[in-house]
């Protein structure tokens, strides 16, 4: 598969025309460099100068002479890739941005969100638009680059109506088959662009090799940017134990006991994994009239392909794998919206759970996840309880089937391929 256009491109270009600096963060190999070198400069029709600080020689050059190098660049667009590797550059960069006015524009990228944001807050505050670039989404691999999907439609119209149910029957069978195949590939192999360029790898040997190399590079090059540790084996074991719990409520003490390390060590490892985009924490839902029923967050390792090599032969359950994929799609969708939605999970004192709660544009949408091709009346119990307690008009169950079905009053089963298309 050739280059896949990214949904966030138009939003980035629009903001770049408004401000002199944009920053793009994201895990290694999500497509930041391709976007910066090939897509954005071409879209704004301006030549550029590119530097990557993955190159140790460039880091040394810029540490010694950053202002001189930057001042001598003639091109109107300057791209500084993996800038978190040279934090000393932020002060010279601020100087040049203020000096040059509108004559120069900058694109900076980083694989560590925490370090990049720290540099921005300390020296470039108010000068930068910040974007997160994640691995490929379902709509992107299906070449639907827009930010609006069926999920947006549900939120905008605050409901699912007869015409929505009827329209699904009009989708050609060959298109539906293609959508289901791409969903299954995302579920199995994740969304890193390199994986989607391996068209002739039916047995997955090349994909597994790439993912193992990715993890090795991550441990050798990305982790040291964020923090150091004296026991790499403990970090690798903790990473595996956490990945095996993707989609579960996090118990740090349990992980510490299994890994044989201190609680504070586990917290530091989670900080490193979060700063480098390998894991995310999802907070529980509450409102002003209710106490937070669960204090601990859920943890997600959002790329199922990478999870295969982290978890190893122990594997991740099918249900957790599917819920993790839905979370990753919601995460990517959230980044595209003009007003960023909020995402939570819900668990009541009696044990009723709803996997995701979306707050967007004044609307609350509970979403339950079922890794099955059919759902039944019993599957809607948690959502129905949530609707009654919080007086919410609609809830959905996302599943692997082919049709929209109302399984309880105002509780609809919606196919995954439709929700994210």
C-alpha positions in Angstrom: 0.0 0.0 0.0 1.4 3.4 -1.0 1.4 6.5 1.3 -1.9 6.8 3.2 -3.2 10.3 3.6 -3.6 11.4 7.3 -6.8 12.8 8.6 -5.0 15.5 10.6 -3.2 17.0 7.6 -5.8 19.7 6.8 -6.1 20.7 10.5 -2.3 21.1 10.7 -2.0 23.1 7.5 -4.8 25.4 8.6 -3.1 26.1 11.9 0.3 26.5 10.2 -1.1 29.4 8.2 -2.2 31.1 11.4 1.0 30.6 13.5 4.7 30.5 12.9 5.4 27.2 14.8 3.6 23.9 14.9 4.7 20.9 17.0 3.8 17.3 16.2 4.3 14.6 18.8 3.7 10.9 18.5 5.4 7.6 18.9 8.3 6.7 16.7 7.3 5.6 13.1 3.8 7.0 13.2 4.6 9.1 10.1 5.7 12.5 11.6 8.7 12.8 9.3 6.8 11.9 6.2 4.1 14.4 7.1 6.7 17.2 7.8 9.0 16.6 4.8 6.6 15.5 2.0 3.1 16.7 2.8 3.0 20.0 4.7 5.7 21.9 2.6 4.0 20.7 -0.6 0.6 21.8 0.6 1.8 25.3 1.5 4.1 25.4 -1.6 7.3 26.5 0.2 10.8 25.1 0.2 12.2 23.8 3.5 15.4 22.8 5.4 15.3 19.6 7.4 17.3 18.5 10.4 16.9 15.4 12.5 18.4 15.1 16.0 18.3 11.4 15.8 21.7 12.1 14.2 24.3 12.6 17.0 26.5 14.7 14.8 23.7 17.2 14.2 23.1 17.3 18.0 26.7 18.3 18.6 26.6 20.9 15.8 23.5 22.6 17.1 24.6 22.5 20.8 27.7 24.4 19.7 26.2 26.8 17.1 22.4 26.7 17.1 21.8 30.4 16.6 24.4 30.7 13.8 23.0 27.7 12.0 19.4 28.8 12.2 20.2 32.4 11.2 22.0 31.2 8.0 19.1 29.1 6.8 17.6 30.7 3.6 14.5 28.4 3.3 11.3 29.9 4.7 10.3 26.6 6.4 12.6 24.9 9.0 11.9 21.4 10.2 13.5 20.2 13.4 12.8 16.5 13.9 13.1 14.7 17.3 13.8 18.0 19.0 13.4 16.5 22.5 16.9 15.0 22.1 18.4 18.5 22.3 16.5 20.6 24.8 19.3 23.2 24.6 17.8 24.3 21.3 14.6 25.8 22.7 16.1 29.1 23.8 17.9 29.8 20.4 14.7 28.8 18.7 12.7 31.3 20.7 15.2 34.0 19.9 15.0 33.3 16.1 11.2 33.1 16.1 10.9 36.4 17.8 13.6 38.0 15.6 12.3 36.7 12.2 8.7 37.5 12.7 6.7 36.1 9.8 9.7 35.5 7.6 10.3 32.0 8.9 8.0 29.1 9.9 9.0 26.1 12.0 7.8 22.5 12.3 9.2 20.7 15.3 8.5 17.1 16.2 9.2 14.8 19.1 8.6 11.2 20.2 8.4 12.2 23.8 5.3 14.2 24.6 6.4 15.2 28.1 9.8 16.6 27.1 8.5 18.4 24.0 5.6 20.1 26.0 8.1 21.0 28.7 10.3 22.8 26.2 7.3 24.5 24.7 5.9 25.7 28.0 9.2 27.0 29.2 10.3 28.9 26.1 7.7 28.9 23.3 4.4 29.3 25.2 1.8 31.1 23.1 3.8 30.6 19.9 2.9 27.0 19.1 0.0 24.8 17.9 0.5 21.2 19.2 -0.7 18.1 17.5 -0.5 14.4 18.3 0.0 11.9 15.4 -1.1 8.4 16.2 -0.8 5.2 14.1 -3.2 4.8 11.3 -6.9 4.8 12.1 -9.7 2.7 10.6 -10.9 5.6 8.4 -7.4 6.3 7.2 -6.6 2.8 6.1 -10.0 2.8 4.3 -8.9 6.1 2.6 -11.5 8.2 4.3 -9.4 11.1 5.4 -12.1 13.4 6.9 -12.6 14.0 10.6 -16.3 13.3 10.5 -17.4 9.7 10.9 -20.7 8.0 11.9 -19.8 8.6 15.6 -19.9 12.4 14.8 -23.3 11.9 13.2 -24.7 10.3 16.4 -23.4 13.1 18.5 -24.6 15.9 16.2 -28.1 14.5 15.9 -28.2 13.1 19.4 -29.7 9.9 18.3 -29.9 7.0 15.8 -32.9 7.2 13.5 -34.7 5.0 11.0 -32.9 6.5 8.0 -29.5 5.5 9.6 -30.7 1.9 10.0 -31.9 1.9 6.4 -28.8 3.4 4.9 -26.6 0.6 6.2 -28.4 -1.9 4.0 -27.3 0.1 0.9 -23.6 -0.6 1.4 -22.4 -2.9 -1.4 -21.3 -6.4 -0.2 -17.8 -6.0 -1.7 -17.2 -2.8 0.2 -18.5 -4.3 3.4 -16.1 -7.2 2.9 -13.2 -4.8 2.4 -14.1 -2.9 5.6 -14.3 -6.1 7.6 -10.9 -7.2 6.3 -9.2 -4.0 7.2 -10.8 -4.0 10.6 -9.4 -7.6 11.2 -6.0 -6.5 10.1 -6.0 -3.5 12.5 -7.1 -5.8 15.3 -4.3 -8.2 14.6 -1.4 -6.0 13.5 -2.1 -2.5 14.7 -1.8 0.7 12.7 1.9 1.6 12.3 2.3 2.7 8.6 5.2 0.4 8.0 3.0 -2.6 8.8 0.5 -1.5 6.1 3.2 -1.3 3.5 3.9 -5.1 3.9 1.4 -6.3 1.3 3.0 -9.6 0.5 3.4 -10.9 4.1 0.4 -13.2 4.6 2.1 -15.2 7.3 3.1 -12.1 9.3 6.8 -13.0 9.5 8.0 -9.6 8.2 5.5 -7.8 10.4 6.6 -9.6 13.6 10.2 -8.9 12.7 9.5 -5.2 12.2 7.6 -5.0 15.5 10.4 -6.7 17.4 12.9 -4.3 15.9 10.6 -1.4 16.8 10.5 -2.5 20.4 14.3 -2.9 20.5 14.8 0.6 19.0 12.3 2.0 21.5 14.2 0.6 24.5 17.6 1.7 23.1 16.7 5.2 21.8 13.4 6.5 23.1 13.4 5.4 26.7 16.7 7.1 27.6 15.3 10.4 26.4 12.7 10.3 29.2 14.4 8.5 32.1 17.1 6.1 33.1 17.0 3.0 35.1 19.6 0.5 36.5 17.5 -2.6 35.9 16.3 -2.8 32.3 15.0 -6.4 32.8 12.6 -5.0 35.5 11.3 -2.4 33.1 10.7 -4.9 30.3 8.9 -7.3 32.7 6.8 -4.4 34.1 6.0 -3.3 30.5 4.8 -6.8 29.7 2.7 -7.1 32.9 1.0 -3.8 32.1 0.4 -4.7 28.5 -1.3 -7.9 29.6 -3.7 -5.8 31.6 -4.7 -3.5 28.7 -8.3 -2.5 29.2 -8.3 -3.3 32.9 -8.4 -1.1 36.0 -4.8 -0.4 37.0 -3.5 -1.8 40.3 0.0 -0.5 40.7 0.6 -2.5 43.9 -0.3 -5.7 42.1 2.1 -4.9 39.3 4.9 -4.0 41.7 4.4 -7.3 43.6 4.5 -9.4 40.4 7.5 -7.5 39.0 9.4 -7.5 42.3 9.9 -3.8 42.3 8.8 -0.8 44.4 5.4 0.9 43.8 7.2 4.1 43.0 9.3 2.3 40.4 6.2 1.1 38.7 4.8 4.6 38.7 8.1 5.9 37.1 7.9 3.2 34.4 4.3 4.1 33.6 5.4 7.7 33.3 8.1 6.7 30.8 5.6 4.5 28.8 3.0 7.3 28.8 5.5 10.0 27.8 6.6 7.9 24.8 3.0 7.1 23.7 3.1 3.4 24.5 0.4 3.5 27.1 -2.5 5.7 28.1 -4.5 6.0 31.3 -8.3 6.5 31.2 -10.0 8.1 34.1 -13.4 7.1 35.6 -16.5 9.2 34.9 -18.2 11.2 37.6 -20.3 14.4 37.7 -21.1 17.1 40.2 -23.9 15.1 41.8 -22.0 11.8 42.2 -18.8 10.8 43.9 -16.1 9.1 41.8 -17.0 5.5 42.3 -13.6 4.1 41.2 -10.5 6.1 41.9 -8.0 4.1 39.8 -7.8 4.6 36.0 -7.8 1.9 33.3 -4.7 1.3 31.4 -4.5 0.8 27.6 -1.6 -0.1 25.3 -3.3 1.1 22.2 -1.5 -0.7 19.4 -2.4 -4.4 19.1 0.4 -5.2 16.8 3.0 -3.9 19.3 1.2 -5.7 22.1 1.8 -9.0 20.3 5.6 -8.7 20.8 5.4 -7.1 24.2 3.0 -9.7 25.7 4.7 -12.6 23.9 3.3 -16.1 24.1 1.1 -15.2 27.1 -1.1 -13.2 24.7 -3.9 -10.8 25.4 -7.5 -12.0 25.6 -9.8 -11.4 22.5 -12.1 -9.2 24.5 -9.3 -7.0 25.8 -7.7 -6.8 22.4 -11.0 -5.7 20.9 -11.7 -3.1 23.6 -8.1 -1.8 23.2 -8.7 -1.3 19.4 -11.9 0.6 20.1 -10.0 2.8 22.6 -7.3 3.5 20.0 -9.9 4.6 17.4 -11.6 6.9 19.9 -8.2 8.4 20.8 -7.4 9.1 17.1 -10.9 10.5 16.6 -10.6 12.8 19.6 -7.5 14.4 18.2 -9.3 15.5 15.0 -12.1 17.4 16.6 -12.1 21.2 16.8 -13.3 21.1 20.4 -11.6 18.1 22.0 -14.1 15.6 23.5 -13.5 13.9 26.8 -13.3 10.1 27.2 -13.9 8.2 30.5 -15.1 4.8 31.7 -17.8 4.1 34.2 -18.1 1.6 37.0 -20.9 1.7 39.7 -20.7 0.7 43.3 -22.7 -2.4 42.4 -20.2 -3.4 39.7 -22.1 -2.3 36.6 -19.6 -1.1 34.0 -19.7 1.0 30.8 -16.5 0.7 28.8 -16.4 4.3 27.5 -18.2 7.6 28.2 -17.9 10.3 25.6 -18.5 13.9 26.5 -18.7 16.1 23.3 -20.6 19.3 22.5 -22.8 19.1 25.6 -23.8 15.5 24.8 -22.9 12.4 26.8 -22.7 9.1 25.0 -22.1 5.8 26.8 -20.4 3.1 24.7 -20.2 -0.6 25.6 -17.8 -2.9 23.7 -18.6 -6.5 22.7 -16.2 -8.6 20.7 -19.0 -10.7 19.1 -20.9 -10.7 15.9 -24.2 -10.7 17.8 -25.5 -8.9 20.8 -28.6 -9.6 22.9 -30.9 -7.9 25.5 -28.6 -8.8 28.4 -25.7 -7.0 26.8 -27.5 -3.7 27.2 -28.0 -3.9 31.0 -25.0 -1.6 32.0 -25.8 1.1 29.5 -29.5 1.1 30.4 -28.7 1.6 34.0 -26.4 4.4 33.1 -29.1 6.1 31.0 -31.6 5.9 33.8 -29.1 7.2 36.5 -27.8 10.1 34.5 -30.9 10.8 32.4 -29.1 10.3 29.1 -31.1 9.8 25.9 -29.0 7.3 24.1 -26.3 4.6 24.5 -24.6 2.3 22.0 -22.9 -1.1 22.0 -20.2 -1.3 19.4 -19.7 -4.9 18.1 -18.4 -6.9 15.1 -21.8 -7.4 13.4 -23.3 -6.0 10.2 -26.5 -4.1 11.3 -27.8 -1.5 13.7 -30.2 -3.0 16.2 -32.1 -1.5 19.1 -31.7 -4.1 21.8 -33.3 -2.1 24.6 -35.1 1.2 24.6 -32.6 3.8 23.4 -29.7 1.2 23.5 -28.5 0.5 20.0 -26.0 -2.1 18.8 -23.8 -0.4 16.1 -21.2 -2.2 14.0 -17.6 -1.1 14.6 -16.9 -0.6 10.9 -19.8 1.8 10.6 -19.1 3.7 13.8 -15.6 4.7 12.6 -16.5 5.2 8.9 
